[in-house]
Amino acid sequence: MNHLTLFLPCAGGVEPYLAQEAALILGRKDGIQLESAGVRIEASWREAMQLNLHSRLASRVLIQVQGCAYRSEQDIYQAACDVAWEIWFSQRQTFKIDITATRSPLKSLNFAALRVKDAICDRFRHLTGERPSVDVQRPDARIYVHLSADELSLYVDTSGEPLFKRGWRQDKGDAPLKETLAAAMLAASGWWNLEGEQRELQPLYDPCCGSGTIAIEAAQIALGIPAGGQRRFGFERLIPFQDHVWNAMKTIAFRADSMPANSQKGLKNLVIYGSDVAHRMADFAQRNAELAGVGAAIEFRGGDALQRKPPCPVPPQGAVILTNPPYGERIEVAGVAGVHSLSPRERAGVRASSGQLRPNRETAEFNAEEGDFFPQLATHWKTHFDGWTAHLLVPDMKLPGKMRLKESRRVPLWNGPIECRLFRFDIQGRRVPSEPKEAASAPAPQP
């Protein structure tokens, strides 16, 4: 178990940050290869557990057990028969097959998955006289199959539930931001330092915080709290798992002097803030933060993004706004500006409760990109947030023009199936023109 090939899938655009994070977690750069939609790593079983515990950017940690060419379903069956599944789980355990494909010539992916299932069962029956059962709800082992145009890859999943499920979230809105994407935003903005050196923490503010995902991820990073410290993993049901090794690893992970290099442990006076137009969402965020162990490190308040003033002064190291503002299906918005962005027909579908504006999806499809929320937000920032650096994740490539701001950087990131950009804006406040010298030097009128 000391020479495994791992594949860590991630959202599009996150690959370079995941490679940096993996290098920090493992303490080495060798054996880490950047690929499309993920990172491939030569590692040990212990390092696979370590990546599950600490990675904030990976979707899963998969162990590749087969990789070969194929042309037909029979090739897939034979390749799956050749895998020593018995070293991963027993005939008395259950398993599940998941399959994906890119330009595969096969007509039916379901039939290809069925052939992998048949191969696993036939191998166990040949070796033991028994076969494991399939359980699509709570399997002991998850098998992933990926087909390219001519290559077959088989993986054993060590994560179980996707890694964005950290184990602390209980309260959420209608379309919460995934924790893995929030961590990617923190890395892409530069607030989360993936190069390893210590530096003074910048104040962080999310004015559309929802259930608090960005702020909570930031606080856990700053405090060195492992991403997976509050959840269970799929590898705990696999044969190579040793409980005493895992418990010792977790004990070390939570020790103050043993945090991985990707944390900013030891920084004092955390300055992390969040606000939301819906006061109930601010309450949700506070409860989530407490469950995540960072309740005392974040200040959440209710308030319209178009009215909230800066939560703190700008220190010498700068201050950051980082947010995933409402758009499309995420709209729960947008404060005062939200109602002005609707047509009369759309306004009929909007209800206001507890200060929150939200669309009635049966009668209206609300798109903030068509309204004036973002221009008003830009004006508010120019007036009150001089010296801050703002990062917005949105799918609208024309956002800088709508906000009348010039972006200094744009980073491609995918929010599920939605292609987005993380725009960076360096905010400069409005300048009051000085009085002409003649007027300033003119004598005061006599009474």
Order of alpha helices (4+ residues) and beta strands (2+ residues): beta-alpha-beta-beta-alpha-beta-alpha-beta-alpha-beta-beta-beta-alpha-beta-alpha-alpha-beta-alpha-beta-beta-alpha-alpha-beta-beta-alpha-beta-alpha-beta-beta-alpha
